[in-house]
Amino acid sequence: MSLRGFLSELEGEGEVYRVKAQVSPRFEAAAIIRKLEEKAAIYLEKIEGFDIPVVAGVCATRRRLFKALRVDGNLDFYQRLLEAFSNPSRCRVVDDGPVREVSEEPDLSKLPILTFYEGDGGPYLTAGLVYARSGGVENVSIHRLMVLDKRRLAIRIVPRHLYRLWREAREKGKPLDVAITVGVHPALMLAASSPAPFGTSEYEVANKLLGGSLKLVEGEIVEGYAPAEAEIFLEGRILPNVEVEEGPFTDVTGTYDAVRRQPVVEVLRVHRRRNPIYQTILPAGLEHRLLMGIGYEAKIWSAVRNVTPEVGGVNLTVGGCGWLHAVVAIGKQREGDGKNALMAAFAAHPSLKHVVVVDLDIDVYNLEMVEWALATRFQGDRDLLVLREARGSTLDPSASPEGLTTKLGFDATRPLNLPPEAFRRAEIPGAEEACKKILK
């Protein structure tokens, strides 16, 4: 399964927008991606100064992502992803593949790596899957990579799985081998951005989602693997005792993240298709927010199911940056279920800042309905959960430097001691049929 194969599917349905005019890699490309990514995947055919096209927005909507995974809606998606976490499938390693049609000395200036926002620290590679292995543990994750020169990248590593592997190597004074892959099927993008348990290979999660069809090739220099049908494969090493200033960078909140001292990746070899496609993700765009959050929706859904019998949709909202705000629908059985669901959601995704729990008759993706539930079913003195000085997300610019924040939970489910008719939305009988008949 490949990126270009999925693009062909989308194009057959008219969901790829081809930009034939020449576009600057500084700001112009980002502006076009932001304008179009909700409507279609974007294929920028001519990037000024480069002979490699750029694609973006491939996973910018649930419809596109679910189409790639062959899933039918959100609940099917949650179940499939959780099953892949629990029962990953080992990948087959092959000797060769399209990603190794060309092998050459590293020169990052040949890749159309974009500069997105005015205050960014430089061009950023944003859709690269970073593979690393240490002590038998494999990890594949997506990290922002700032171009330093033709052979070096600064990598932002937060204290999660890759950080643990890099720290172990650094303590031994050794570099950590990495394989950085650009241009892959959406199943790989999803797996690499989802919260798989430490020790579970995200490649094997993706292989489960793809029905066992994922094939990998090994690096020539480093101990690392890349999907055989990828577009570009960089072999490199994260150096043990070299750090540089990384940033500023526009993160998922749409604000500039702090400048920090971060490790350096030295690129040792480049493999690619003869005519590769360069894939990118617009920072703070729809694709960034969806990929970053949708795996945590599955985790929240699972956690809430443990405390209340029936769970509907979960939405990490676009307005909440796909990360800080959630809406969860439950089938309330007893008073207190709403608050238990709130606490379960906060525990499942510690970066959450605000959570709204609603009844099953509320569409969690229709924020007008969610606000209506707050207006008609919520009382602040009774239904508000306040958690002060809790660990949240350092991406929230209003949080403390350590990421401490005040979390609010809103139980917008109807009280069971009052008649349900008082909380039912009024409807016009036969409204849809009448409109179809009369308003042709």
C-alpha positions, 0 to 999 in steps of 0.5 A: 500500500502506497501514498500514490496508490491512495492518491489515485483513489482520491483523484478518481473521486475528484478529491485531489486538487492539482495546482499547476502554477509554480508555487514558492516553498516559502509561505505560498505553498502553506497558504494554498494548503490551508485554503484547500485541505478541507476540500481536497488533498493538494498536489503542488506540481511545480515548486519553485527551485525544485523538480519534486512535487509536494502533496499535503492534506491527504489525512485532513478529514475523517472521510479521507482517513477512513477511506484509506483504512476501509473503516465505516465510521468512528466506532468502527475506527476506534475498534480497529485501532484498539485491536491493532494496538492489542494484536499488532502484526509482524511486517515482512522484510524484503530485499528491495522496493521502490523507495530504493530505486535511487541511492545517493549522498545526502543533500537536503537542499534538493528536497522541497522542504517548506517554510510555513509561517513568518516566525518559523525558525527555518524550513521544516520537514513535518511528515517524516516517520522516524524509526528507531530501535534499542534493546529490542524495542522499536518505535515509529513516530512523527517529529518536526525536523528543522533543516540546519544544512545539507546534512543535518536536521534539528529534531524536537523530541518530547519525553515519550518513546523516542526520547527514552530510546535516545536517552538510553543511547546518549547515556552510553555515549552512542548515537541512535540510528534512525530511519526517516521516511517521507511519503507513505500510506495514511495507515502509517501516518496514523499509526506513527501519530497514535498512542500505542503502548511503549514496546509496540512497534507502530509499523506492526500496528500499521501492518494490522490495519493494512491486513498484513500487506506492509513490507519493509526494507532495511538501511544500508548504513544504519539499523533501521527500516522503511516501508518499501513503497515509500517515496523517500528514505533518509538514513541517519543518526541522532548524535549523542552530545550535540544540541542546537537551538530549535524553533520557533515552530508553529505548533498545533495550537497555531501559536509559536512553540518555545525555542529549545536546545534539541538534538541533531540528526546527521543524515548519512544516506538518501534513498528515493523513488526515481520520481518521488513525491514529497509529502508535508503536513501544514502545522496547525492545519486540519491534517496536523490536528486530526492525526495528532488527536484521533488516536487519542479519541479511541483511547478516550472511548475505551476508557469511558466504556470502562465506567459507563455502559454506552459510549457514542462518539468522541470528538477532539475538536478542531477549535480545541486544536485537536488536542485540548478539548473533547466532547464525549457522548454517553448513554447515561444510566445513573446520576454520576455517570457524567462525572465518571466519564469526565474523569475517565477522559482526563485520565486517558488523555492527560493533555486535555484541558476542557471536556464536555459530556453529553447525551447520545441524542447530541451529535458530538461533531455538531458544536451548535448542538453541544452548545445547546446541551450546555445551555439547556442541561448544564448547571454550573454549581452542580455539573462543573468539575474543576481540577486545579494545578493538574498536569496538562499540555505545554502546548497551551500557552496559558499553562505554566512552564511545567504544563500545569493548568486548571481543567474543567469538565462540563457534565451536560447530560440531562438530570434523570429526576426530571421528565425527559420531555423537558429536554427534547428538541422540538421537531417538525414532522416530515420536514425533510420530506416536505423540503425535498418535495417542494424546494426542488 
